[in-house]
């Protein structure tokens, strides 16, 4: 029997620069064609690039598929009060 209190495994699988599979996704906070900000079991993750779109999103399974030209995958601090990357990306 599976214990539902265990955090989902967080994994990134990048194929070329065009396809990214992310597991352990808890919530997608913001997205547009140049950036996606999400909460994962390993912290806040920011994906930047061009022509980004979400091909599949399953929060029940904690899985997200991103297609487009991926330029960077970055983990950020949880605090937006310091005016970090979030404010530059979406501010």
N, C-alpha and C positions, 0 to 999 in steps of 0.2 A: 504494500500500500504506500502511495506517495505522500510525503509530509508536505502539506500546503504552506507551512511556515518557512520553508527554505527558500531563499532568494534564488530567482532563476539564474542560470549560468550566463555570464556575459561573454559574448564572442563577436569578433569582427572578421568578416571574410571578404576581402577585396579582390575582384577579378579584373585585371587590367586597371584602368581608371574609370570604367564605365558602370560597374555593377558592385554594390556593397550590400552585404547581408549582415544585419546586426541582431543579435539575440540578447535577451535580458533587458529589453526596452520596457519601461514602466509608463511613460507618458511622452507625447510629442507636444512640446510647448509652443513652438513657432516653426513655420516653414514657408519658403517661397522658392523661386527657381535658382537662387544663389546661396541659400543656406537653410539648414535644418537644425533645430535645437531640441534635444530630447533628454529626458531623465532616464538613466539606466541603473541597473543594480550596482554598477561600478562608479557612478557619479554622472554629472552633466556632460553630455557629448555634443559637440558642434561639428557638423559636416558642411564644408563650403565647396563651391564649384560653380558650374554653369549648366543651365537647362536641367536642373535637378528635379526629379519628381519621384513620388512614393509609388512604387509599383504594387506593393502589398504591405498592409499593416494589420497585425494581429496582436492587440494588447493582451488578449486572453493567453496567447502563447508567447507573448513578449518578443515578437519577431517583426522586423522592419526590413523591407527591400528598397534600396535607393538606386535609381538609374540616372545617368547624365554624366557630365565630365566632373569627376571628383578631384578637387585640388588639395584639400586638407581635411584631416580628421583630428580633432583636438578635444582634450578633456579640460573642462573649466572648473573654477571654484564655484561653489553654490551661491555665493553672495553677489548680487547685482549692484549692491550699494557702492562698490568700489569703482564702478564705471568701467568694467572690463570689456571683453570682446563682444558680449551681448549688445551693449549700448552702441558700439561701433558698427556692428552688423545690422542691427534693427532699429537704431536710434535715430 
